[in-house]
């Protein structure tokens, strides 16, 4: 299933091939597209953990470095937060209760310091964090591994990379930090 394919009428194909229905204005960038009850697609993480997708944000034009969309309108306040990072498409998506609430273009590691793939719980959080290894600020840090791989605010620009972390725009990072908690799952795919 094409995780980041977002054509105007159906951002993700459902198993029954029925079209998604709009929850808000059709054609408006960043509004919500919902799947009919009982016809939601289920996405699996590399470890087999399923994620039932109730709605996605409408992103009907290419996103560029530094771009993000965030819209919690119409999404229930409760529910687990799940984060999905697609390294091949250089995108992150944040879900709450199966509803996508944010998506952004990301930075990731180089061939010499790659970003690991798999599903990771958020181990630690810090609004202001200073990397001791790289002597670099890492605002809105969400630590994923014991050896320092994290999601954090970065200058997301063409030609930039990280030392294995997932770098996201600072305003988006602030929102992801506020929406997530220790123990929430982050899936990173190649």
The 8 nearest C-alpha neighbors of each residue, nearest first, counted from 0:
[[1, 2, 12, 11, 42, 4, 13, 3],
 [2, 0, 4, 3, 11, 12, 5, 10],
 [1, 3, 4, 0, 11, 42, 85, 5],
 [2, 4, 1, 5, 88, 11, 10, 90],
 [3, 5, 1, 2, 10, 6, 11, 9],
 [10, 6, 4, 3, 7, 11, 59, 58],
 [7, 5, 10, 9, 8, 4, 59, 11],
 [6, 8, 9, 59, 5, 10, 26, 57],
 [9, 7, 6, 10, 19, 18, 5, 20],
 [10, 8, 19, 11, 6, 18, 7, 12],
 [5, 9, 11, 6, 4, 8, 7, 12],
 [12, 10, 9, 13, 4, 5, 2, 1],
 [11, 13, 16, 9, 14, 10, 40, 18],
 [12, 14, 40, 16, 15, 39, 11, 17],
 [15, 13, 16, 40, 12, 38, 39, 17],
 [14, 16, 13, 17, 38, 12, 40, 18],
 [17, 15, 13, 14, 12, 18, 38, 19],
 [18, 16, 15, 13, 19, 38, 12, 14],
 [19, 17, 9, 16, 20, 8, 12, 34],
 [18, 20, 34, 9, 33, 32, 35, 21],
 [19, 21, 33, 34, 32, 18, 22, 35],
 [22, 20, 32, 23, 33, 25, 31, 19],
 [21, 23, 32, 31, 33, 20, 24, 30],
 [22, 24, 21, 31, 30, 25, 32, 27],
 [23, 25, 27, 26, 30, 21, 22, 31],
 [26, 24, 27, 21, 23, 30, 32, 22],
 [25, 27, 28, 24, 7, 57, 59, 30],
 [28, 26, 25, 30, 24, 29, 57, 23],
 [29, 27, 57, 58, 30, 26, 59, 60],
 [28, 30, 57, 56, 58, 68, 27, 31],
 [31, 29, 57, 56, 28, 27, 23, 24],
 [30, 32, 56, 57, 22, 55, 23, 33],
 [31, 33, 21, 55, 54, 22, 20, 56],
 [34, 32, 54, 20, 19, 21, 22, 53],
 [33, 35, 19, 39, 53, 20, 54, 38],
 [34, 36, 38, 37, 33, 39, 19, 20],
 [37, 35, 38, 34, 39, 53, 33, 19],
 [36, 38, 39, 35, 34, 40, 53, 15],
 [39, 37, 35, 36, 34, 13, 40, 15],
 [38, 40, 34, 52, 53, 37, 13, 51],
 [41, 39, 13, 52, 51, 14, 42, 38],
 [40, 42, 51, 50, 52, 49, 39, 43],
 [43, 41, 50, 49, 51, 40, 44, 52],
 [44, 42, 49, 47, 48, 50, 45, 41],
 [43, 45, 47, 48, 46, 186, 49, 42],
 [44, 46, 47, 117, 43, 118, 48, 188],
 [45, 47, 44, 48, 118, 117, 43, 49],
 [48, 46, 44, 43, 45, 49, 42, 50],
 [47, 49, 44, 43, 46, 50, 45, 42],
 [50, 48, 43, 42, 47, 41, 44, 51],
 [49, 51, 42, 41, 43, 52, 97, 48],
 [50, 52, 41, 97, 40, 42, 53, 39],
 [53, 51, 97, 39, 54, 40, 41, 50],
 [54, 52, 97, 98, 34, 39, 33, 51],
 [55, 53, 33, 98, 32, 52, 34, 99],
 [56, 54, 99, 32, 31, 98, 57, 33],
 [55, 57, 31, 29, 30, 99, 58, 32],
 [56, 58, 29, 30, 28, 31, 59, 32],
 [59, 57, 28, 60, 29, 56, 5, 61],
 [58, 60, 57, 7, 28, 5, 6, 61],
 [59, 61, 58, 62, 28, 5, 57, 6],
 [62, 60, 63, 59, 58, 66, 5, 104],
 [61, 63, 66, 60, 104, 64, 67, 103],
 [62, 64, 66, 65, 61, 104, 67, 156],
 [65, 63, 156, 66, 155, 104, 157, 62],
 [64, 66, 155, 168, 63, 104, 156, 67],
 [67, 65, 63, 64, 62, 103, 104, 68],
 [66, 68, 103, 102, 104, 69, 65, 171],
 [67, 69, 102, 101, 29, 103, 70, 66],
 [70, 68, 101, 100, 102, 67, 71, 29],
 [69, 71, 100, 72, 101, 29, 68, 30],
 [70, 72, 100, 74, 73, 69, 101, 99],
 [73, 71, 74, 70, 31, 100, 30, 75],
 [72, 74, 71, 75, 22, 31, 70, 23],
 [73, 75, 71, 72, 76, 98, 95, 100],
 [76, 74, 77, 73, 96, 78, 95, 71],
 [75, 77, 74, 78, 95, 96, 71, 73],
 [78, 76, 75, 96, 79, 95, 74, 80],
 [77, 79, 96, 95, 80, 76, 75, 97],
 [78, 80, 96, 95, 81, 77, 183, 94],
 [79, 81, 95, 94, 179, 183, 78, 96],
 [82, 80, 94, 184, 93, 185, 183, 79],
 [81, 83, 93, 185, 92, 94, 186, 184],
 [82, 84, 186, 92, 91, 185, 187, 93],
 [83, 85, 91, 187, 90, 186, 86, 188],
 [86, 84, 188, 90, 88, 87, 89, 187],
 [85, 87, 89, 189, 88, 188, 84, 90],
 [88, 86, 89, 85, 189, 188, 90, 84],
 [89, 87, 86, 90, 85, 3, 104, 84],
 [88, 90, 86, 105, 87, 104, 85, 106],
 [91, 89, 104, 85, 105, 88, 103, 84],
 [92, 90, 84, 103, 102, 83, 85, 104],
 [91, 93, 102, 83, 101, 82, 84, 94],
 [94, 92, 82, 101, 99, 100, 81, 102],
 [95, 93, 99, 81, 98, 80, 97, 100],
 [96, 94, 80, 98, 97, 79, 78, 81],
 [95, 97, 78, 79, 98, 94, 80, 77],
 [96, 98, 52, 53, 95, 94, 51, 99],
 [99, 97, 54, 94, 95, 53, 96, 55],
 [98, 100, 94, 55, 93, 101, 56, 54],
 [101, 99, 71, 70, 94, 69, 93, 98],
 [102, 100, 69, 93, 68, 92, 99, 70],
 [101, 103, 92, 68, 91, 67, 93, 69],
 [104, 102, 67, 91, 90, 66, 105, 68],
 [103, 105, 90, 89, 64, 66, 65, 67],
 [106, 104, 167, 89, 90, 166, 103, 155],
 [105, 107, 166, 160, 165, 155, 161, 167],
 [108, 106, 165, 161, 160, 164, 163, 114],
 [109, 107, 163, 113, 161, 114, 162, 112],
 [108, 110, 112, 113, 111, 160, 162, 161],
 [109, 111, 113, 112, 108, 114, 163, 162],
 [110, 112, 109, 113, 108, 162, 163, 114],
 [113, 111, 109, 162, 163, 108, 110, 114],
 [114, 112, 108, 163, 109, 110, 111, 115],
 [113, 115, 163, 108, 164, 107, 116, 112],
 [116, 114, 113, 117, 163, 187, 148, 188],
 [117, 115, 187, 188, 189, 114, 118, 186],
 [118, 116, 187, 186, 45, 119, 188, 115],
 [117, 119, 186, 185, 187, 184, 46, 45],
 [118, 120, 185, 184, 143, 186, 121, 117],
 [121, 119, 184, 182, 183, 122, 185, 143],
 [120, 122, 182, 181, 143, 183, 142, 123],
 [123, 121, 142, 143, 181, 120, 182, 144],
 [122, 124, 142, 121, 141, 181, 125, 143],
 [125, 123, 141, 140, 142, 126, 181, 122],
 [124, 126, 140, 127, 128, 139, 141, 123],
 [125, 127, 139, 138, 140, 128, 124, 176],
 [128, 126, 138, 125, 139, 137, 129, 140],
 [127, 129, 137, 138, 125, 136, 126, 130],
 [128, 130, 136, 135, 137, 131, 134, 127],
 [131, 129, 134, 135, 132, 133, 136, 128],
 [130, 132, 134, 133, 129, 135, 128, 136],
 [131, 133, 130, 134, 135, 147, 129, 146],
 [132, 134, 135, 130, 131, 129, 136, 162],
 [135, 133, 131, 130, 132, 129, 136, 137],
 [136, 134, 130, 133, 129, 137, 131, 132],
 [135, 137, 129, 128, 138, 130, 134, 127],
 [136, 138, 128, 151, 129, 140, 152, 135],
 [139, 137, 127, 152, 140, 126, 128, 151],
 [140, 138, 126, 151, 125, 176, 172, 173],
 [139, 141, 151, 125, 138, 124, 150, 137],
 [140, 142, 124, 150, 149, 123, 121, 151],
 [143, 141, 149, 123, 122, 121, 144, 148],
 [142, 144, 149, 121, 148, 122, 119, 120],
 [145, 143, 148, 146, 147, 142, 149, 122],
 [144, 146, 147, 143, 148, 142, 122, 149],
 [145, 147, 144, 148, 143, 142, 149, 163],
 [148, 146, 145, 144, 149, 142, 143, 164],
 [149, 147, 164, 144, 143, 163, 142, 146],
 [150, 148, 142, 164, 143, 141, 147, 151],
 [149, 151, 165, 141, 140, 164, 166, 142],
 [152, 150, 140, 166, 139, 137, 138, 167],
 [151, 153, 169, 167, 172, 138, 168, 166],
 [154, 152, 166, 167, 155, 168, 169, 151],
 [153, 155, 156, 168, 152, 167, 65, 166],
 [156, 154, 65, 153, 64, 168, 106, 167],
 [157, 155, 64, 159, 154, 158, 65, 106],
 [158, 156, 159, 64, 155, 160, 106, 63],
 [157, 159, 156, 160, 155, 106, 64, 161],
 [160, 158, 157, 156, 155, 106, 161, 154],
 [159, 161, 106, 107, 108, 109, 158, 162],
 [162, 160, 108, 107, 163, 164, 106, 109],
 [161, 163, 108, 112, 164, 109, 113, 160],
 [164, 162, 108, 114, 113, 112, 161, 107],
 [163, 165, 148, 149, 161, 162, 107, 150],
 [166, 164, 150, 107, 106, 149, 151, 105],
 [165, 167, 106, 153, 151, 105, 152, 150],
 [166, 168, 152, 105, 153, 172, 151, 155],
 [169, 167, 171, 152, 65, 153, 170, 155],
 [170, 168, 152, 172, 171, 173, 153, 167],
 [169, 171, 173, 172, 168, 174, 152, 167],
 [170, 172, 174, 168, 169, 173, 175, 167],
 [173, 171, 169, 175, 152, 170, 174, 139],
 [174, 172, 176, 170, 171, 175, 139, 169],
 [173, 175, 177, 171, 176, 172, 178, 170],
 [176, 174, 172, 178, 177, 173, 179, 171],
 [175, 177, 173, 174, 179, 178, 139, 172],
 [176, 178, 174, 175, 179, 173, 180, 172],
 [179, 177, 175, 176, 174, 180, 80, 95],
 [180, 178, 176, 177, 80, 175, 183, 181],
 [181, 179, 183, 182, 178, 121, 176, 124],
 [180, 182, 121, 183, 122, 123, 124, 179],
 [181, 183, 120, 121, 180, 184, 122, 123],
 [184, 182, 120, 121, 181, 180, 80, 81],
 [185, 183, 120, 81, 119, 182, 121, 82],
 [184, 186, 82, 119, 118, 83, 81, 120],
 [187, 185, 118, 83, 117, 84, 82, 119],
 [188, 186, 84, 116, 117, 83, 85, 118],
 [187, 189, 85, 116, 86, 84, 186, 117],
 [188, 86, 87, 85, 116, 187, 84, 115]]
